[in-house]
């Protein structure tokens, strides 16, 4: 009989506890060949359990995300959860009908409902966009898209998300308090001035396109297919990948400034092809303790780098990677959690493969006005297809000047 997620988690916790006890045994007890074999066996067991849990959680998370969305809609519109569920089902039916046949495919009731939705969205945005029949815009569609985008990349999982109704430029205040301190003053002595200095970083809204998505007539005609879910997944994949790339390594010129671009270098490795334990430790300590002691700091690197770091050892020969004992805690490198981001560079000459710090100081601005257009011109019709294209505006920047995030850069050669 297959084990439940809870049973798998309990088994994982037991193995993780053994690994932690093994690695954290007194330093006067040397790390032996048998210790390493036990560690490796436990690690392989953990990885097998993680794969089982991941498969099961994907199904549960889908249901959980849908319920969270219903709760959010109910709160925003001040309606009951049952009313929010009914409303979402109605919007989904309208969206699927529109995707299959355009405005003409909507019933009279659906047209009235969608026109009301467009007016509501436009009023919230202070605009008159998307009033023509070729465009689709409603907040629930946008919200589901943004939720799906978290599955691709890594920046949306760690950054601060700032949703705005419009894309007007906005100045975000910055300040550096890491060197500020008070003073001792004598009796009847005037305190010194210590005014706070603020700067600004501007955030705009770059327009991202999904590129056109062509769906065959056969797929659109199959009533058993949830077209909305299919298109959301494709839109999310395309938009999230390019945005995650820019939020990670964007230049800041004609595109968002990525966290790696904005952060300063905390440590440069001696090698162009490898990272040592000491260099990782130096990177950690390059971030001010004021950030590290907040409990919010973590590493960020790609999966290939994680693979190599899992085999890395400290100066006593003990592995620096440990799995979490509790499901509320992350797996750890040097005692810190980590975020996988495939846009982080591989270890190579002059590359910056590792970032460390409080990544929540990176802010992503989402403009809640995604528009999707349905195209039925001859370029698609002659191929038996209908085309769709989505546009979404977003920006991102590291809104910190005190060094909340630092990177490790490999040697040039």
C-alpha positions as CSV (number, residue, x, y, z in Angstrom):
1,X,0.0,0.0,0.0
2,X,1.4,3.4,-1.0
3,X,2.4,5.6,1.9
4,X,0.6,8.9,2.6
5,X,2.4,12.3,2.4
6,X,2.4,12.5,6.2
7,X,4.0,9.0,6.5
8,X,6.7,9.9,3.9
9,X,7.4,13.2,5.8
10,X,7.7,11.3,9.1
11,X,10.1,8.8,7.5
12,X,12.1,11.7,6.0
13,X,12.3,13.5,9.3
14,X,13.7,10.4,11.0
15,X,16.4,10.0,8.4
16,X,17.2,13.7,8.5
17,X,17.6,13.5,12.2
18,X,20.1,10.7,11.8
19,X,22.0,12.7,9.3
20,X,22.1,15.8,11.5
21,X,23.3,13.8,14.5
22,X,26.0,12.2,12.3
23,X,27.3,15.5,11.0
24,X,27.0,17.4,14.3
25,X,28.8,14.8,16.4
26,X,31.7,16.3,18.5
27,X,34.5,17.7,16.5
28,X,37.0,15.6,18.5
29,X,35.4,12.6,16.8
30,X,36.9,12.4,13.3
31,X,34.7,11.9,10.2
32,X,35.3,8.4,9.1
33,X,34.8,6.4,5.9
34,X,31.8,4.6,7.6
35,X,30.3,8.0,8.5
36,X,30.5,9.1,4.9
37,X,28.9,5.9,3.7
38,X,26.0,6.3,6.2
39,X,25.6,9.9,5.1
40,X,25.5,9.0,1.4
41,X,23.0,6.2,2.0
42,X,20.7,8.5,4.0
43,X,21.0,11.2,1.4
44,X,19.9,8.8,-1.4
45,X,16.9,7.7,0.8
46,X,16.0,11.4,1.3
47,X,16.1,12.1,-2.4
48,X,13.9,9.1,-3.2
49,X,11.3,10.2,-0.6
50,X,11.4,13.8,-1.9
51,X,10.5,12.6,-5.4
52,X,7.5,10.7,-4.0
53,X,6.3,13.6,-1.9
54,X,6.7,16.0,-4.9
55,X,4.4,13.9,-7.1
56,X,1.7,13.7,-4.4
57,X,2.0,17.4,-3.5
58,X,1.5,18.6,-7.1
59,X,-2.1,17.2,-7.0
60,X,-2.8,18.6,-3.5
61,X,-1.3,22.0,-4.3
62,X,-3.6,22.4,-7.3
63,X,-6.7,22.0,-5.0
64,X,-5.1,24.3,-2.4
65,X,-4.3,27.1,-4.9
66,X,-7.9,27.0,-6.2
67,X,-9.3,27.3,-2.7
68,X,-6.9,30.1,-1.8
69,X,-8.0,32.0,-5.0
70,X,-11.6,31.6,-4.0
71,X,-10.9,33.0,-0.5
72,X,-9.1,36.0,-2.0
73,X,-11.9,36.8,-4.4
74,X,-14.5,36.5,-1.6
75,X,-12.4,38.9,0.5
76,X,-11.8,41.4,-2.3
77,X,-15.4,41.6,-3.4
78,X,-16.9,41.2,0.1
79,X,-19.0,38.1,-0.9
80,X,-19.3,34.6,0.5
81,X,-17.0,31.7,-0.6
82,X,-19.9,30.0,-2.3
83,X,-20.7,33.2,-4.3
84,X,-17.0,33.5,-5.2
85,X,-16.9,29.9,-6.3
86,X,-20.0,30.3,-8.5
87,X,-18.5,33.6,-9.9
88,X,-15.2,31.8,-10.8
89,X,-17.0,29.0,-12.5
90,X,-19.0,31.5,-14.5
91,X,-15.9,33.4,-15.5
92,X,-14.2,30.2,-16.5
93,X,-17.2,29.2,-18.7
94,X,-17.1,32.7,-20.3
95,X,-13.4,32.4,-20.9
96,X,-13.5,29.0,-22.5
97,X,-16.5,30.0,-24.7
98,X,-14.6,33.1,-25.8
99,X,-11.4,31.2,-26.6
100,X,-13.4,28.6,-28.7
101,X,-15.6,31.0,-30.6
102,X,-14.9,34.6,-29.8
103,X,-17.5,37.1,-28.6
104,X,-20.1,35.5,-30.8
105,X,-19.9,32.2,-28.8
106,X,-21.0,34.0,-25.6
107,X,-24.6,33.8,-24.6
108,X,-26.5,37.0,-23.9
109,X,-26.1,36.5,-20.2
110,X,-22.4,35.8,-20.6
111,X,-21.9,38.9,-22.7
112,X,-23.6,41.1,-20.1
113,X,-21.6,39.5,-17.3
114,X,-18.2,40.0,-19.1
115,X,-19.1,43.6,-20.1
116,X,-19.7,44.3,-16.4
117,X,-16.4,42.6,-15.6
118,X,-14.5,44.7,-18.1
119,X,-16.1,47.9,-16.7
120,X,-15.1,46.8,-13.2
121,X,-11.5,46.2,-14.2
122,X,-11.2,49.4,-16.2
123,X,-12.6,51.4,-13.3
124,X,-10.0,49.9,-11.0
125,X,-7.2,50.6,-13.5
126,X,-8.5,54.1,-14.3
127,X,-8.3,53.2,-18.0
128,X,-10.5,52.2,-20.9
129,X,-8.3,49.4,-22.2
130,X,-9.6,46.1,-23.5
131,X,-13.1,47.1,-24.4
132,X,-13.1,45.5,-27.8
133,X,-14.3,41.9,-28.4
134,X,-10.8,40.6,-29.4
135,X,-9.4,41.1,-25.9
136,X,-10.0,39.3,-22.7
137,X,-9.3,40.9,-19.3
138,X,-10.5,39.9,-15.9
139,X,-8.7,39.9,-12.5
140,X,-9.3,36.2,-11.7
141,X,-7.6,35.2,-15.0
142,X,-4.6,37.4,-14.1
143,X,-4.5,36.2,-10.6
144,X,-4.4,32.5,-11.7
145,X,-1.7,33.3,-14.3
146,X,0.5,35.0,-11.6
147,X,0.0,32.1,-9.3
148,X,1.0,29.7,-12.1
149,X,4.1,31.8,-12.9
150,X,5.6,30.9,-9.4
151,X,6.2,27.4,-10.7
152,X,8.7,28.6,-13.3
153,X,12.0,30.1,-12.1
154,X,12.8,31.2,-8.6
155,X,12.6,34.9,-8.1
156,X,8.9,35.1,-7.5
157,X,9.3,32.6,-4.7
158,X,11.6,34.9,-2.7
159,X,11.0,38.4,-3.9
160,X,8.5,40.9,-2.5
161,X,5.6,41.2,-5.0
162,X,4.0,44.6,-5.4
163,X,0.8,44.5,-7.5
164,X,-0.4,47.8,-8.9
165,X,-3.5,48.7,-11.0
166,X,-1.6,50.9,-13.4
167,X,1.9,51.0,-14.8
168,X,2.8,54.6,-14.1
169,X,6.4,55.2,-13.1
170,X,6.8,55.1,-9.3
171,X,9.8,56.1,-7.1
172,X,10.6,53.7,-4.3
173,X,12.6,55.1,-1.4
174,X,16.0,53.6,-0.4
175,X,18.2,54.1,2.6
176,X,21.2,52.5,4.2
177,X,21.1,52.2,8.0
178,X,23.9,49.6,8.4
179,X,26.5,52.2,9.5
180,X,24.2,54.4,11.6
181,X,24.8,54.6,15.4
182,X,23.9,56.7,18.4
183,X,26.1,58.5,20.8
184,X,26.8,59.3,24.4
185,X,26.1,63.0,25.4
186,X,27.1,64.8,28.5
187,X,24.8,66.7,30.8
188,X,23.4,69.9,29.2
189,X,25.1,68.9,25.9
190,X,23.2,69.1,22.6
191,X,22.8,65.8,20.7
192,X,24.5,65.6,17.3
193,X,22.5,65.7,14.2
194,X,21.9,62.3,12.5
195,X,19.4,62.9,9.8
196,X,18.4,59.9,7.7
197,X,19.4,60.1,4.1
198,X,17.0,58.7,1.5
199,X,17.5,57.9,-2.1
200,X,15.1,56.7,-4.8
201,X,14.9,53.9,-7.3
202,X,12.4,54.3,-10.0
203,X,10.2,51.3,-11.1
204,X,8.3,51.3,-14.3
205,X,6.4,48.6,-16.2
206,X,8.0,46.8,-19.1
207,X,5.5,45.2,-21.5
208,X,6.0,41.5,-21.9
209,X,4.6,39.5,-24.7
210,X,3.9,35.7,-24.5
211,X,4.5,35.5,-28.3
212,X,1.5,34.1,-30.2
213,X,0.1,30.8,-29.2
214,X,-1.6,28.8,-31.9
215,X,-4.3,26.3,-31.0
216,X,-5.7,23.9,-33.6
217,X,-9.5,23.9,-34.3
218,X,-9.7,20.3,-33.0
219,X,-8.4,21.2,-29.6
220,X,-10.8,24.2,-29.4
221,X,-13.8,22.0,-30.5
222,X,-13.2,19.3,-27.9
223,X,-15.5,20.3,-25.1
224,X,-13.7,18.0,-22.7
225,X,-10.6,20.2,-22.7
226,X,-10.2,23.0,-20.2
227,X,-8.8,25.6,-22.7
228,X,-8.4,28.3,-20.1
229,X,-6.2,26.0,-17.9
230,X,-4.1,25.0,-21.0
231,X,-3.6,28.6,-22.1
232,X,-2.8,29.8,-18.6
233,X,-0.1,27.2,-18.3
234,X,1.5,28.1,-21.6
235,X,1.2,31.9,-20.9
236,X,2.7,31.4,-17.5
237,X,5.6,29.3,-18.8
238,X,6.5,31.8,-21.5
239,X,6.1,35.0,-19.4
240,X,7.6,33.6,-16.3
241,X,10.8,32.3,-18.0
242,X,11.7,35.6,-19.6
243,X,10.7,37.6,-16.5
244,X,12.7,35.3,-14.2
245,X,15.7,35.7,-16.5
246,X,15.4,39.5,-16.2
247,X,14.7,39.5,-12.5
248,X,17.8,37.4,-12.0
249,X,20.4,38.8,-14.5
250,X,18.6,41.7,-16.3
251,X,20.8,44.6,-17.2
252,X,18.5,47.4,-16.1
253,X,18.6,49.0,-19.5
254,X,15.4,48.4,-21.5
255,X,14.6,45.6,-19.0
256,X,14.4,45.1,-15.2
257,X,17.6,45.1,-13.3
258,X,18.2,41.6,-12.0
259,X,19.2,40.8,-8.4
260,X,22.7,39.5,-9.6
261,X,23.3,42.6,-11.5
262,X,22.2,44.9,-8.7
263,X,24.0,43.1,-5.9
264,X,27.7,43.7,-5.1
265,X,30.3,41.0,-5.1
266,X,30.9,39.6,-1.6
267,X,33.6,37.1,-2.4
268,X,35.7,36.2,-5.5
269,X,36.8,32.5,-5.7
270,X,40.4,31.6,-6.3
271,X,39.3,29.1,-9.0
272,X,37.3,29.6,-12.2
273,X,35.8,26.1,-12.0
274,X,35.2,25.4,-8.3
275,X,33.9,26.9,-5.1
276,X,35.4,26.1,-1.7
277,X,33.9,25.8,1.7
278,X,35.9,28.8,2.9
279,X,34.7,30.9,0.0
280,X,31.0,30.1,0.7
281,X,31.6,31.0,4.4
282,X,33.2,34.3,3.4
283,X,30.2,35.1,1.1
284,X,27.9,34.5,4.1
285,X,29.9,36.9,6.3
286,X,30.1,39.5,3.6
287,X,26.4,40.2,4.4
288,X,25.9,42.5,7.4
289,X,24.8,40.6,10.5
290,X,21.8,42.9,10.7
291,X,20.4,41.0,7.7
292,X,21.7,37.6,8.6
293,X,20.2,37.7,12.1
294,X,16.8,38.4,10.7
295,X,16.4,34.8,9.8
296,X,15.4,35.7,6.2
297,X,18.7,35.1,4.5
298,X,19.2,32.2,2.1
299,X,21.4,31.1,-0.8
300,X,20.3,31.1,-4.5
301,X,21.9,29.0,-7.2
302,X,20.9,26.6,-10.0
303,X,20.3,22.9,-9.6
304,X,23.7,21.9,-11.1
305,X,25.4,24.1,-8.4
306,X,23.3,22.5,-5.7
307,X,24.4,19.0,-6.9
308,X,28.1,20.0,-6.5
309,X,27.5,21.8,-3.1
310,X,25.8,18.6,-1.7
311,X,29.2,16.9,-2.1
312,X,31.1,19.8,-0.5
313,X,32.7,19.4,2.9
314,X,33.8,21.7,5.6
315,X,37.4,21.9,7.1
316,X,36.7,18.8,9.3
317,X,35.6,16.7,6.3
318,X,31.9,16.9,7.1
319,X,29.2,17.6,4.4
320,X,27.8,21.1,4.4
321,X,24.3,20.0,3.1
322,X,21.7,18.8,5.5
323,X,18.0,18.0,5.0
324,X,15.4,19.6,7.1
325,X,14.2,17.6,10.1
326,X,10.8,19.5,10.3
327,X,8.6,20.1,7.3
328,X,8.4,23.8,8.3
329,X,12.1,24.2,7.8
330,X,14.1,24.2,4.6
331,X,17.0,22.0,3.6
332,X,20.2,23.8,4.5
333,X,23.7,24.7,3.2
334,X,25.9,26.0,6.0
335,X,22.8,26.2,8.1
336,X,20.9,28.4,5.6
337,X,18.0,27.6,3.3
338,X,18.3,28.0,-0.4
339,X,16.3,28.8,-3.5
340,X,16.9,27.0,-6.9
341,X,16.9,29.4,-9.8
342,X,17.9,28.0,-13.2
343,X,18.8,31.4,-14.5
344,X,21.7,31.6,-12.1
345,X,25.0,30.9,-13.9
346,X,26.9,27.7,-13.7
347,X,30.3,27.8,-12.0
348,X,32.6,29.2,-14.7
349,X,35.2,31.9,-15.3
350,X,34.0,35.3,-14.2
351,X,30.5,33.9,-13.6
352,X,28.4,34.7,-10.5
353,X,26.8,31.3,-9.7
354,X,25.8,32.0,-6.0
355,X,23.9,34.8,-4.3
356,X,23.3,35.0,-0.6
357,X,21.3,37.4,1.6
358,X,17.7,38.6,2.3
359,X,16.3,38.2,-1.2
360,X,13.0,39.7,-0.2
361,X,14.6,43.1,-0.7
362,X,14.2,42.4,-4.4
363,X,10.8,43.8,-5.4
364,X,8.7,42.7,-8.4
365,X,6.1,45.0,-9.6
366,X,3.1,43.4,-11.4
367,X,0.6,45.5,-13.2
368,X,-2.8,43.8,-12.8
369,X,-3.9,44.4,-16.3
370,X,-3.0,41.5,-18.4
371,X,-4.7,41.4,-21.8
372,X,-5.0,38.4,-24.1
373,X,-6.1,38.8,-27.7
374,X,-7.8,36.2,-29.9
375,X,-6.7,36.2,-33.6
376,X,-8.6,34.5,-36.4
377,X,-6.9,36.1,-39.5
378,X,-5.9,34.1,-42.5
379,X,-2.4,33.4,-41.2
380,X,-4.0,31.1,-38.6
381,X,-7.1,30.1,-40.4
382,X,-5.3,28.5,-43.4
383,X,-3.5,26.3,-40.9
384,X,-6.7,25.3,-39.1
385,X,-5.7,27.3,-36.0
386,X,-6.8,30.2,-33.8
387,X,-4.1,32.4,-32.4
388,X,-3.8,33.9,-28.9
389,X,-1.2,36.4,-27.5
390,X,-0.9,37.8,-24.0
391,X,0.7,41.0,-22.8
392,X,1.6,41.6,-19.1
393,X,3.6,44.5,-17.6
394,X,6.1,44.1,-14.9
395,X,9.4,45.5,-13.5
396,X,11.9,44.5,-10.8
397,X,14.8,45.9,-8.8
398,X,16.8,45.3,-5.7
399,X,15.4,48.1,-3.4
400,X,18.3,48.0,-1.0
401,X,21.6,50.0,-0.8
402,X,22.9,48.5,2.4
403,X,24.1,45.2,1.0
404,X,21.2,42.8,1.8
405,X,22.3,40.5,-1.0
406,X,25.9,39.7,-2.1
407,X,27.2,37.4,-4.8
408,X,30.1,35.0,-5.2
409,X,32.0,35.6,-8.4
410,X,34.4,33.0,-9.9
411,X,37.9,33.9,-10.8
412,X,38.5,35.2,-14.4
413,X,40.7,32.2,-15.2
